[in-house]
Amino acid sequence: MKVLLLGGTGEARALAAALHPEVEVISSLAGRVPDPALPVGPVRIGGFGGVDGMRRWLLDERIDVVVDATHPFAATITAHAAQVCAELGTPYLVLARPAWAPGDAIVVGSDREAAETVTGNGYSRIFLTTGRSGTAAFKGVDAWFLIRAVTAPDPDTLPADHELLLSRGPYDYDGELALLREHRIDALVTKNSGGAMTEPKLRAAATAGVAVVMVDRPALPPGVRTVATVEEAADWVRAKIAG
């Protein structure tokens, strides 16, 4: 059996390791991050060319099973994979890490809504952690931003008054608390990515009295099967192999 693992996350790397070498797994990475952390086994990097390209690739490579362990906000690739697998009758599973409980966070539906919320509440020193693609919505916001991303955003998308912090997690509570206090942050803007790697910023914000604006996850395509843990995903793949 040949498995396509749509990856780029810690969960995807852990799943590849759990299945290797008993299962033939090809991990696929989008290629947006330079020098990515690579999983064990074969890896392809780059897009598929939309729905038609993915369909051709799955057929050409004789893929039997697709596991989607992409980032919870990688909505386009998930929508394409769900559609193609449904058309081809290919078993498809989404490994979706549990979302964070929002607590007292202001939950919004998009980056644009987050920018409107920041403006409407008069926050003036923002810790923006929505990734390199999330900065454009904040370009015209009159506030100071500490922007943390793995790779530098396009300069044309950045707000006028900002400091750029290029960094890759995991992060710890003490470090996050010190960062909030050092920069006198009054609002944290984040996506509800879930997982332990970046969760300490939420606990640090609670301690420091920093408001949290949280962008909610996009909905998964209807009818897809999901699991929450690497172990459940590995068991599902092994069950497919057993027939």
Helices and strands as residue ranges (DSSP letters): E 2-6, H 10-19, E 24-29, E 43-45, H 50-60, E 65-68, H 75-88, E 92-95, E 106-108, H 111-121, E 125-129, G 132-134, G 136-138, E 144-149, G 155-157, E 162-166, H 173-182, E 187-191, H 200-208, E 211-215, E 225-227, H 230-242
